[in-house]
Amino acid sequence: YQRRVRGEDPSRDGLKDTPKRAAKSILFLTKGYEENLELVVKNAKFEEDYHEMVTVRDIEFYSLCEHHLIPFYGKVHIGYIPTGKVLGLSKLARIAEMYTRRFQNQERITRQIADAVVDAIRPSGVGVIIEGSHMCMSMRGVSKSGAETLTSTMLGTFLDDPRTRDEFLRICTRR
């Protein structure tokens, strides 16, 4: 433990409890490691004779870049076509939260969310789009604030049927 870090005195009032606060913060920001799909979905799978698209969009998320431990944040859009079972709508947000509250990269989160929906209810298709702003790009490195990263995963009918994919994209981009 260094007595002075970058000219700071770690024993001064504002910093002396910082290691404890930082540890507590990291535990909260990575609480997704304590969760799994079964715990998150619980009994919120419902038999329903509905075979049209279900979409929840603009799910706010916060995550930590696994490369720099700097936050990235944005919105997740999830759509699926049920085949006899639907998920409680809040469970889509909880699935997103489970994966974003880890050390991550945006590409992996996108696929993990899509795979989780498939595992939970076996829909005929799933689409996930994430719009992210990465502070590792805006406050360090290239310092390009305002840059947005878009990732998508399309599975099943969202991949195979251009009409389904187009409908999902229109829903996600409608403002």
Backbone as ProteinMPNN parsed JSONL, in Angstrom:
{"seq_chain_A": "YQRRVRGEDPSRDGLKDTPKRAAKSILFLTKGYEENLELVVKNAKFEEDYHEMVTVRDIEFYSLCEHHLIPFYGKVHIGYIPTGKVLGLSKLARIAEMYTRRFQNQERITRQIADAVVDAIRPSGVGVIIEGSHMCMSMRGVSKSGAETLTSTMLGTFLDDPRTRDEFLRICTRR", "coords_chain_A": {"N_chain_A": [[0.845, -1.179, 0.0], [0.706, 2.035, -0.987], [1.901, 5.06, 0.428], [1.357, 7.557, -0.638], [-0.611, 8.26, -3.418], [-0.426, 9.274, -6.63], [0.032, 11.848, -5.691], [-1.874, 12.123, -3.748], [-3.142, 11.781, -0.402], [-3.891, 8.874, 0.985], [-5.027, 8.57, 3.48], [-6.606, 10.705, 4.094], [-9.776, 12.275, 4.922], [-11.755, 12.119, 2.795], [-10.844, 9.954, 1.314], [-10.156, 7.767, 2.943], [-12.033, 5.69, 3.451], [-12.511, 4.822, 0.945], [-11.479, 2.405, -0.348], [-13.164, 0.4, 0.814], [-15.703, 1.312, 0.006], [-15.387, 1.181, -2.771], [-15.031, -1.583, -3.142], [-17.533, -2.519, -2.289], [-19.112, -1.297, -4.217], [-18.183, -2.552, -6.595], [-19.068, -5.16, -6.098], [-21.854, -4.769, -6.233], [-22.095, -3.83, -8.904], [-21.397, -6.08, -10.287], [-23.245, -8.022, -9.702], [-24.613, -9.778, -11.271], [-23.261, -12.173, -11.571], [-24.098, -13.714, -9.484], [-26.529, -14.626, -10.169], [-28.769, -16.733, -12.058], [-30.407, -18.134, -14.959], [-32.664, -19.659, -14.215], [-33.229, -18.718, -11.592], [-33.811, -16.049, -12.186], [-35.989, -16.108, -14.005], [-37.859, -17.702, -12.713], [-41.113, -18.627, -11.923], [-42.369, -17.393, -14.054], [-43.22, -18.125, -16.613], [-45.619, -18.546, -18.981], [-48.331, -20.415, -20.233], [-49.64, -19.698, -23.316], [-51.675, -19.016, -26.04], [-50.416, -17.478, -28.22], [-48.909, -16.145, -30.996], [-47.516, -14.098, -32.156], [-45.199, -11.339, -32.526], [-43.483, -10.365, -29.591], [-42.241, -7.625, -27.962], [-39.948, -5.903, -25.957], [-38.631, -2.851, -25.461], [-35.968, -0.412, -25.165], [-34.753, -0.998, -22.688], [-32.996, -0.006, -20.049], [-29.502, -0.208, -19.386], [-26.482, -0.88, -17.513], [-23.066, -1.558, -17.499], [-19.806, -3.043, -16.957], [-16.886, -2.594, -18.725], [-14.924, -5.275, -19.604], [-12.301, -5.074, -20.324], [-11.23, -2.642, -19.456], [-12.425, -1.994, -17.086], [-14.2, 0.088, -16.948], [-17.249, 1.908, -17.08], [-19.927, 1.044, -19.371], [-22.946, 1.81, -21.074], [-26.475, 1.884, -21.911], [-29.162, 0.987, -24.066], [-31.284, -1.859, -24.3], [-33.007, -3.897, -26.58], [-35.44, -6.323, -26.909], [-36.94, -8.931, -28.633], [-39.312, -11.526, -29.343], [-40.863, -14.472, -30.74], [-43.447, -16.246, -29.563], [-44.061, -19.749, -28.945], [-46.323, -20.99, -27.783], [-45.667, -20.467, -25.148], [-45.194, -17.653, -23.053], [-43.072, -15.133, -21.642], [-43.075, -13.432, -18.499], [-43.164, -9.964, -18.795], [-41.363, -8.331, -17.345], [-39.354, -10.085, -16.889], [-37.762, -10.191, -19.12], [-36.349, -7.808, -18.921], [-35.027, -8.407, -16.548], [-33.434, -10.554, -17.324], [-31.721, -9.241, -19.088], [-30.48, -7.532, -17.236], [-29.184, -9.402, -15.609], [-27.092, -10.313, -17.237], [-25.793, -7.937, -17.954], [-24.792, -6.931, -15.6], [-22.102, -7.704, -15.04], [-18.552, -8.259, -15.617], [-17.959, -7.382, -18.834], [-18.393, -7.581, -22.463], [-20.001, -5.852, -25.092], [-20.813, -7.296, -27.329], [-20.898, -9.975, -26.454], [-22.859, -9.854, -24.424], [-25.156, -9.34, -25.95], [-25.548, -11.721, -27.397], [-25.785, -13.538, -25.243], [-28.166, -12.745, -23.972], [-30.061, -13.286, -25.987], [-29.722, -16.087, -26.279], [-30.522, -16.871, -23.723], [-33.281, -16.27, -23.684], [-34.15, -18.086, -25.588], [-33.455, -20.489, -24.256], [-35.174, -20.288, -22.065], [-37.908, -20.323, -22.998], [-38.125, -21.464, -25.522], [-38.815, -20.077, -28.084], [-39.975, -19.374, -31.473], [-38.282, -17.633, -32.635], [-35.817, -15.1, -31.889], [-34.828, -11.764, -31.301], [-32.277, -9.479, -30.518], [-31.141, -6.31, -29.801], [-28.601, -4.069, -28.993], [-27.83, -0.846, -27.953], [-25.081, 0.944, -27.231], [-23.074, 3.106, -25.187], [-19.762, 3.687, -24.659], [-17.67, 4.35, -22.094], [-14.991, 3.859, -22.008], [-14.175, 4.547, -24.484], [-14.85, 7.208, -24.619], [-13.845, 8.674, -22.416], [-11.204, 8.07, -22.228], [-8.408, 6.759, -24.081], [-9.282, 7.001, -27.432], [-10.955, 9.124, -26.985], [-13.638, 9.853, -27.863], [-16.472, 11.1, -27.459], [-19.966, 10.547, -27.673], [-19.955, 8.607, -29.619], [-21.61, 5.703, -30.647], [-22.25, 2.286, -30.072], [-23.616, -0.375, -31.817], [-25.068, -3.522, -31.519], [-26.274, -6.689, -32.62], [-28.235, -9.653, -32.349], [-29.754, -12.181, -34.067], [-31.969, -14.816, -34.084], [-33.407, -17.935, -35.198], [-36.607, -17.395, -36.581], [-36.202, -14.66, -36.744], [-33.774, -14.461, -37.901], [-34.038, -15.98, -40.217], [-36.334, -15.096, -41.621], [-36.907, -12.37, -43.503], [-39.035, -10.525, -43.274], [-39.911, -10.729, -40.631], [-37.58, -9.94, -39.282], [-37.362, -7.311, -40.303], [-39.717, -6.158, -39.269], [-39.154, -6.251, -36.516], [-36.877, -4.583, -36.421], [-38.028, -2.17, -37.244], [-39.783, -1.684, -35.112], [-37.956, -1.371, -33.036], [-36.575, 0.928, -33.766], [-38.428, 2.896, -33.921], [-39.533, 6.031, -32.863]], "CA_chain_A": [[0.0, 0.0, 0.0], [1.538, 3.243, -1.084], [1.501, 6.158, 1.312], [0.762, 8.588, -1.486], [-0.929, 7.817, -4.764], [-0.623, 10.429, -7.517], [0.038, 13.078, -4.919], [-2.963, 12.115, -2.766], [-2.926, 11.128, 0.877], [-5.006, 7.938, 1.121], [-5.613, 8.575, 4.825], [-7.461, 11.879, 4.307], [-11.184, 11.936, 5.141], [-12.478, 11.735, 1.577], [-10.294, 8.736, 0.7], [-9.807, 6.665, 3.843], [-12.978, 4.573, 3.318], [-12.72, 4.547, -0.48], [-11.33, 0.988, -0.708], [-14.378, -0.337, 1.209], [-16.798, 1.742, -0.864], [-15.116, 0.649, -4.109], [-15.303, -3.024, -3.112], [-18.995, -2.67, -2.23], [-19.615, -0.889, -5.53], [-17.884, -3.615, -7.561], [-19.979, -6.275, -5.825], [-23.153, -4.419, -6.797], [-22.009, -3.725, -10.362], [-21.185, -7.417, -10.859], [-24.162, -8.946, -9.035], [-25.117, -10.748, -12.247], [-22.592, -13.46, -11.382], [-24.818, -14.453, -8.447], [-27.838, -14.989, -10.701], [-28.828, -17.634, -13.205], [-31.676, -18.011, -15.678], [-33.745, -20.252, -13.423], [-33.565, -17.776, -10.516], [-34.352, -14.812, -12.743], [-37.285, -16.335, -14.644], [-38.726, -18.339, -11.71], [-42.335, -19.23, -12.463], [-43.007, -16.394, -14.922], [-43.439, -18.656, -17.962], [-47.062, -18.764, -19.008], [-48.942, -21.007, -21.416], [-50.451, -18.685, -23.993], [-51.827, -19.281, -27.472], [-50.076, -16.226, -28.876], [-47.817, -16.483, -31.906], [-47.038, -12.875, -32.792], [-44.003, -10.802, -31.886], [-43.509, -9.665, -28.303], [-41.016, -6.823, -27.896], [-39.728, -4.905, -24.902], [-37.501, -2.056, -25.945], [-35.455, 0.662, -24.311], [-34.391, -1.48, -21.356], [-31.756, 0.669, -19.675], [-28.504, -1.082, -18.775], [-25.152, -0.396, -17.134], [-22.145, -2.671, -17.387], [-18.392, -2.677, -16.851], [-16.016, -3.132, -19.767], [-13.994, -6.239, -19.015], [-10.939, -4.729, -20.706], [-10.746, -1.444, -18.768], [-13.211, -1.806, -15.854], [-14.848, 1.392, -17.065], [-18.646, 1.646, -17.444], [-20.635, 1.327, -20.607], [-24.365, 1.849, -20.745], [-27.327, 2.138, -23.055], [-30.502, 0.399, -24.118], [-31.446, -3.194, -24.868], [-34.315, -4.179, -27.178], [-35.587, -7.776, -27.011], [-38.183, -9.398, -29.231], [-39.387, -12.971, -29.592], [-42.144, -14.995, -31.204], [-43.736, -17.4, -28.714], [-44.627, -20.987, -29.5], [-47.145, -21.585, -26.735], [-45.299, -19.935, -23.837], [-44.674, -16.293, -23.006], [-42.379, -14.748, -20.405], [-43.491, -12.186, -17.886], [-42.395, -8.912, -19.472], [-40.25, -7.864, -16.515], [-38.276, -11.078, -16.911], [-36.834, -9.818, -20.189], [-35.454, -6.804, -18.325], [-34.192, -9.076, -15.544], [-32.419, -11.323, -18.06], [-30.726, -8.255, -19.538], [-29.757, -7.08, -16.042], [-28.313, -10.488, -15.153], [-25.886, -10.375, -18.063], [-25.064, -6.675, -18.0], [-24.149, -6.703, -14.301], [-20.899, -8.538, -15.002], [-17.485, -7.731, -16.468], [-18.535, -7.816, -20.101], [-18.304, -6.809, -23.694], [-21.363, -5.694, -25.62], [-21.123, -8.375, -28.271], [-21.253, -11.182, -25.684], [-24.157, -9.632, -23.77], [-26.213, -9.442, -26.957], [-25.789, -13.145, -27.66], [-26.229, -14.209, -24.019], [-29.586, -12.442, -23.763], [-30.833, -14.043, -26.979], [-29.663, -17.508, -25.913], [-31.303, -17.076, -22.493], [-34.698, -16.295, -24.045], [-34.352, -19.393, -26.227], [-33.419, -21.515, -23.213], [-36.302, -20.131, -21.145], [-39.254, -20.64, -23.518], [-38.058, -22.064, -26.862], [-39.628, -19.387, -29.082], [-39.578, -19.673, -32.857], [-37.216, -16.71, -32.982], [-35.466, -14.052, -30.921], [-33.96, -10.687, -31.756], [-31.766, -8.598, -29.467], [-30.312, -5.203, -30.266], [-28.1, -3.237, -27.908], [-27.222, 0.44, -28.278], [-24.232, 1.218, -26.087], [-22.066, 4.161, -25.127], [-18.638, 3.118, -23.915], [-16.836, 5.389, -21.499], [-13.588, 3.572, -22.322], [-13.898, 5.263, -25.733], [-15.106, 8.642, -24.517], [-13.071, 9.383, -21.392], [-9.798, 7.666, -22.334], [-8.137, 6.263, -25.432], [-9.544, 7.913, -28.549], [-11.73, 10.268, -26.449], [-14.699, 10.181, -28.815], [-17.791, 11.078, -26.838], [-21.052, 10.55, -28.646], [-19.929, 7.402, -30.45], [-22.542, 4.682, -30.167], [-21.997, 0.943, -30.598], [-24.832, -1.164, -32.002], [-24.864, -4.948, -31.759], [-27.54, -7.416, -32.76], [-28.27, -11.101, -32.534], [-31.031, -12.648, -34.592], [-32.029, -16.28, -34.074], [-34.663, -18.516, -35.675], [-37.339, -16.643, -37.604], [-35.631, -13.32, -36.866], [-32.639, -14.606, -38.812], [-34.438, -16.63, -41.473], [-37.446, -14.433, -42.301], [-36.628, -10.932, -43.59], [-40.186, -9.729, -42.822], [-39.869, -10.711, -39.163], [-36.441, -9.1, -38.908], [-37.706, -5.917, -40.621], [-40.709, -5.699, -38.295], [-38.437, -6.022, -35.251], [-36.031, -3.396, -36.581], [-38.909, -0.996, -37.273], [-40.266, -1.474, -33.741], [-36.833, -0.906, -32.204], [-36.086, 2.251, -34.173], [-39.55, 3.844, -33.877], [-39.4, 6.991, -31.748]], "C_chain_A": [[0.886, 1.235, 0.0], [0.993, 4.342, -0.177], [0.827, 7.274, 0.519], [0.571, 8.025, -2.886], [-1.225, 9.052, -5.605], [-0.734, 11.73, -6.733], [-1.065, 13.158, -3.88], [-2.534, 11.415, -1.489], [-4.106, 10.191, 1.112], [-5.642, 7.915, 2.511], [-6.507, 9.799, 5.067], [-8.933, 11.457, 4.32], [-11.907, 11.423, 3.891], [-12.027, 10.424, 0.97], [-10.149, 7.542, 1.639], [-10.762, 5.475, 3.757], [-13.227, 4.186, 1.861], [-12.493, 3.081, -0.845], [-12.566, 0.144, -0.347], [-15.55, 0.018, 0.3], [-16.619, 1.172, -2.278], [-15.416, -0.845, -4.168], [-16.812, -3.286, -3.101], [-19.623, -2.333, -3.586], [-19.381, -1.98, -6.577], [-18.796, -4.815, -7.342], [-21.369, -6.001, -6.392], [-23.117, -4.437, -8.325], [-21.796, -5.074, -11.043], [-22.103, -8.458, -10.218], [-24.76, -9.989, -9.986], [-24.464, -12.118, -12.123], [-23.308, -14.324, -10.348], [-26.158, -14.969, -8.942], [-27.695, -16.006, -11.825], [-30.235, -17.56, -13.788], [-32.848, -18.554, -14.865], [-34.187, -19.315, -12.297], [-34.254, -16.53, -11.043], [-35.762, -15.007, -13.289], [-38.31, -16.892, -13.659], [-39.927, -18.971, -12.386], [-43.076, -18.271, -13.395], [-43.025, -16.827, -16.384], [-44.899, -19.079, -18.013], [-47.498, -19.392, -20.328], [-49.855, -19.953, -22.04], [-50.473, -19.001, -25.479], [-51.64, -17.965, -28.229], [-48.838, -16.479, -29.711], [-47.323, -15.28, -32.704], [-45.857, -12.331, -31.985], [-44.327, -10.103, -30.568], [-42.178, -8.915, -28.207], [-41.049, -5.92, -26.677], [-38.485, -4.144, -25.341], [-37.117, -0.999, -24.925], [-35.241, 0.226, -22.862], [-33.026, -0.876, -21.032], [-30.785, -0.336, -19.053], [-27.228, -0.314, -18.457], [-24.27, -1.612, -16.969], [-20.728, -2.133, -17.223], [-17.611, -3.366, -17.952], [-14.99, -4.051, -19.126], [-12.535, -5.912, -19.337], [-10.358, -3.589, -19.87], [-11.392, -1.211, -17.407], [-13.82, -0.408, -15.781], [-16.28, 1.133, -17.556], [-18.952, 1.828, -18.929], [-22.111, 1.131, -20.311], [-25.171, 2.087, -22.01], [-28.673, 1.484, -22.927], [-30.46, -0.953, -24.817], [-32.864, -3.295, -25.407], [-34.376, -5.691, -27.398], [-36.94, -8.086, -27.619], [-38.149, -10.903, -29.41], [-40.769, -13.329, -30.109], [-42.423, -16.276, -30.433], [-44.264, -18.591, -29.51], [-45.394, -21.7, -28.392], [-46.81, -21.112, -25.333], [-44.789, -18.509, -23.993], [-43.975, -16.099, -21.667], [-43.047, -13.516, -19.822], [-42.597, -11.083, -18.425], [-41.209, -8.429, -18.652], [-39.084, -8.843, -16.543], [-37.289, -10.806, -18.043], [-35.843, -8.778, -19.673], [-34.526, -7.451, -17.302], [-33.104, -9.938, -16.193], [-31.316, -10.378, -18.537], [-29.869, -7.808, -18.359], [-28.761, -8.138, -15.566], [-27.001, -10.521, -15.946], [-25.109, -9.064, -18.106], [-24.342, -6.372, -16.692], [-23.006, -7.7, -14.095], [-19.793, -7.774, -15.714], [-17.789, -8.262, -17.862], [-17.957, -7.086, -21.294], [-19.692, -6.845, -24.325], [-21.757, -6.834, -26.545], [-21.595, -9.629, -27.525], [-22.619, -11.029, -25.016], [-25.296, -9.866, -24.751], [-26.568, -10.902, -27.208], [-26.315, -13.87, -26.42], [-27.713, -13.96, -23.752], [-30.44, -13.256, -24.724], [-30.865, -15.53, -26.619], [-30.502, -17.796, -24.676], [-32.8, -17.131, -22.792], [-35.026, -17.627, -24.716], [-34.405, -20.496, -25.17], [-34.652, -21.47, -22.317], [-37.616, -20.641, -21.726], [-39.273, -21.243, -24.921], [-38.979, -21.382, -27.872], [-39.186, -19.768, -30.495], [-38.473, -18.736, -33.334], [-37.022, -15.668, -31.909], [-34.6, -13.025, -31.631], [-33.546, -9.838, -30.573], [-30.89, -7.548, -30.139], [-29.886, -4.42, -29.032], [-27.451, -1.998, -28.509], [-26.398, 0.837, -27.063], [-23.29, 2.388, -26.272], [-20.978, 3.685, -24.173], [-17.727, 4.222, -23.409], [-15.359, 5.116, -21.731], [-13.196, 4.208, -23.658], [-14.03, 6.77, -25.571], [-14.238, 9.349, -23.489], [-11.604, 8.994, -21.36], [-9.558, 7.249, -23.783], [-8.39, 7.311, -26.497], [-10.363, 9.132, -28.151], [-12.793, 10.751, -27.433], [-16.06, 10.052, -28.146], [-18.845, 11.152, -27.932], [-21.045, 9.356, -29.578], [-20.842, 6.357, -29.822], [-22.219, 3.355, -30.842], [-23.315, 0.193, -30.662], [-24.442, -2.608, -32.262], [-26.226, -5.604, -31.877], [-27.274, -8.909, -32.848], [-29.67, -11.452, -32.986], [-30.972, -14.175, -34.66], [-33.382, -16.747, -34.609], [-35.302, -17.666, -36.739], [-36.814, -15.219, -37.765], [-34.429, -13.332, -37.812], [-33.102, -15.05, -40.193], [-35.502, -15.887, -42.274], [-37.208, -12.923, -42.326], [-37.791, -10.058, -43.112], [-40.208, -9.618, -41.296], [-38.753, -9.796, -38.684], [-36.768, -7.621, -39.152], [-38.723, -5.346, -39.637], [-40.034, -5.372, -36.96], [-37.59, -4.759, -35.337], [-36.864, -2.112, -36.593], [-39.416, -0.66, -35.862], [-39.16, -0.862, -32.886], [-36.388, 0.508, -32.538], [-37.196, 3.308, -34.164], [-39.387, 4.756, -32.666], [-40.617, 7.851, -31.644]], "O_chain_A": [[1.709, 1.432, 0.894], [-0.217, 4.52, -0.041], [-0.159, 7.858, 0.968], [1.466, 7.402, -3.456], [-2.169, 9.79, -5.321], [-1.517, 12.61, -7.089], [-1.182, 14.172, -3.192], [-1.657, 10.551, -1.51], [-5.208, 10.653, 1.407], [-6.691, 7.3, 2.697], [-7.105, 9.917, 6.136], [-9.286, 10.404, 3.79], [-12.593, 10.402, 3.943], [-12.762, 9.833, 0.179], [-10.029, 6.41, 1.171], [-10.332, 4.342, 3.974], [-14.058, 3.323, 1.578], [-13.287, 2.546, -1.619], [-12.966, -0.727, -1.12], [-16.3, -0.86, -0.126], [-17.586, 0.735, -2.902], [-15.995, -1.321, -5.145], [-17.305, -4.161, -3.812], [-20.551, -3.005, -4.036], [-20.28, -2.295, -7.358], [-19.251, -5.425, -8.31], [-21.994, -6.893, -6.967], [-24.008, -4.997, -8.963], [-21.996, -5.195, -12.251], [-21.774, -9.644, -10.193], [-25.348, -10.974, -9.538], [-25.052, -13.121, -12.528], [-23.139, -15.543, -10.341], [-26.853, -15.678, -8.214], [-26.643, -16.122, -12.454], [-31.14, -16.99, -13.179], [-33.918, -17.946, -14.843], [-35.384, -19.137, -12.072], [-35.178, -16.014, -10.414], [-36.635, -14.169, -13.065], [-39.499, -16.587, -13.762], [-39.777, -19.761, -13.318], [-44.3, -18.345, -13.504], [-42.867, -16.004, -17.285], [-45.358, -19.871, -17.19], [-47.087, -18.955, -21.403], [-50.726, -19.393, -21.374], [-49.433, -19.224, -26.098], [-52.584, -17.418, -28.8], [-47.83, -16.97, -29.202], [-46.777, -15.432, -33.797], [-45.564, -12.817, -30.892], [-45.302, -9.36, -30.452], [-41.113, -9.514, -28.356], [-42.049, -5.257, -26.403], [-37.425, -4.73, -25.562], [-37.84, -0.733, -23.964], [-35.513, 0.982, -21.929], [-32.026, -1.202, -21.672], [-31.193, -1.208, -18.287], [-26.936, 0.734, -19.034], [-24.683, -2.599, -16.36], [-20.484, -0.932, -17.335], [-17.671, -4.588, -18.094], [-14.272, -3.65, -18.21], [-11.63, -6.427, -18.681], [-9.158, -3.558, -19.601], [-10.962, -0.335, -16.656], [-13.936, 0.19, -14.711], [-16.497, 0.231, -18.364], [-18.338, 2.632, -19.629], [-22.48, 0.379, -19.409], [-24.622, 2.446, -23.052], [-29.258, 1.423, -21.846], [-29.718, -1.164, -25.776], [-33.812, -2.834, -24.77], [-33.473, -6.271, -28.001], [-37.964, -7.566, -27.176], [-37.084, -11.488, -29.607], [-41.726, -12.575, -29.932], [-41.732, -17.278, -30.616], [-44.831, -18.444, -30.592], [-45.143, -22.87, -28.101], [-47.594, -21.333, -24.411], [-44.055, -18.192, -24.93], [-44.248, -16.802, -20.695], [-43.528, -12.655, -20.558], [-41.381, -11.261, -18.501], [-40.15, -8.144, -19.213], [-37.949, -8.467, -16.252], [-36.112, -11.151, -17.938], [-34.646, -8.856, -19.951], [-33.358, -7.075, -17.204], [-31.992, -10.04, -15.674], [-30.129, -10.677, -18.406], [-28.647, -7.718, -18.485], [-27.64, -7.817, -15.171], [-25.931, -10.733, -15.376], [-23.89, -9.077, -18.277], [-23.368, -5.619, -16.691], [-22.963, -8.431, -13.105], [-20.057, -6.752, -16.347], [-17.869, -9.475, -18.052], [-17.173, -6.143, -21.179], [-20.459, -7.781, -24.101], [-22.904, -7.281, -26.539], [-22.574, -10.262, -27.922], [-23.436, -11.95, -25.035], [-26.287, -10.516, -24.417], [-27.742, -11.271, -27.229], [-27.194, -14.724, -26.531], [-28.433, -14.873, -23.349], [-31.437, -13.852, -24.316], [-31.925, -16.155, -26.653], [-31.127, -18.853, -24.585], [-33.514, -17.95, -22.213], [-36.066, -18.224, -24.439], [-35.301, -21.339, -25.193], [-35.122, -22.512, -21.86], [-38.369, -21.323, -21.03], [-40.35, -21.506, -25.455], [-39.839, -22.04, -28.459], [-38.151, -20.406, -30.682], [-37.804, -19.019, -34.327], [-37.924, -15.382, -31.122], [-33.75, -13.368, -32.454], [-34.37, -9.513, -29.718], [-30.013, -7.868, -30.94], [-30.692, -4.143, -28.144], [-26.644, -2.08, -29.434], [-26.948, 1.045, -25.981], [-22.775, 2.63, -27.364], [-21.249, 3.328, -23.027], [-17.096, 4.936, -24.188], [-14.547, 6.038, -21.661], [-12.009, 4.387, -23.932], [-13.396, 7.53, -26.303], [-13.921, 10.524, -23.67], [-10.838, 9.526, -20.556], [-10.451, 7.387, -24.618], [-7.789, 8.385, -26.475], [-10.45, 10.087, -28.924], [-12.83, 11.93, -27.787], [-16.718, 9.017, -28.254], [-18.626, 11.751, -28.985], [-22.036, 9.112, -30.266], [-20.837, 6.162, -28.606], [-21.948, 3.31, -32.042], [-24.048, 0.132, -29.675], [-23.597, -2.892, -33.111], [-27.209, -5.132, -31.305], [-26.243, -9.358, -33.348], [-30.654, -11.063, -32.356], [-30.04, -14.746, -35.224], [-34.381, -16.038, -34.488], [-34.643, -17.252, -37.693], [-36.971, -14.631, -38.835], [-34.115, -12.323, -38.443], [-32.616, -14.557, -41.211], [-35.562, -16.037, -43.494], [-37.297, -12.266, -41.289], [-37.562, -8.963, -42.597], [-40.486, -8.555, -40.742], [-38.955, -8.975, -37.789], [-36.483, -6.776, -38.304], [-38.612, -4.194, -39.22], [-40.315, -4.34, -36.352], [-37.592, -3.95, -34.409], [-36.461, -1.096, -36.028], [-39.468, 0.507, -35.474], [-39.406, 0.058, -32.106], [-35.874, 1.214, -31.67], [-36.925, 4.489, -34.378], [-39.127, 4.279, -31.561], [-40.69, 8.715, -30.771]]}, "name": "protein", "num_of_chains": 1, "seq": "YQRRVRGEDPSRDGLKDTPKRAAKSILFLTKGYEENLELVVKNAKFEEDYHEMVTVRDIEFYSLCEHHLIPFYGKVHIGYIPTGKVLGLSKLARIAEMYTRRFQNQERITRQIADAVVDAIRPSGVGVIIEGSHMCMSMRGVSKSGAETLTSTMLGTFLDDPRTRDEFLRICTRR"}
